[in-house]
Amino acid sequence: MNNIENQRSQFIRPCTRVWLGLLALTSITYSIGRMELGGTQIVMLVLIITFIKGEMVAGFFMGLRRTSLLWRAIMASWLLIVGGGIAIAYLTGLK
């Protein structure tokens, strides 16, 4: 029984790894905001991190990683459209 408990304590499930990755990426974007960093490169970095986080949530917590390519493409397209709209709005506001 003790051996089984040791194996379980050493095993980290994939969803836990994804959750920890989401926490790390969220901490990065939070730190960027707290440091009041700005500029086009920083905004694009935050948007890329947001896209990665969206893909992680869709793939692991919404269960899309085991579906057809169509559903994954729909979700990725939606994330790109929203992120692209934000990027366009930001870049337009700079002019």
Secondary structure, DSSP 8 states (H G I E B T S, - for coil): -HHHHHHHHH---HHHHHHHHHHHHHHHHHHHHHTT--SHHHHHHHHHHHHHHHHHIIIIIS-GGGS-HHHHHHHHHHHHHHHHHHHHHHHHHH-
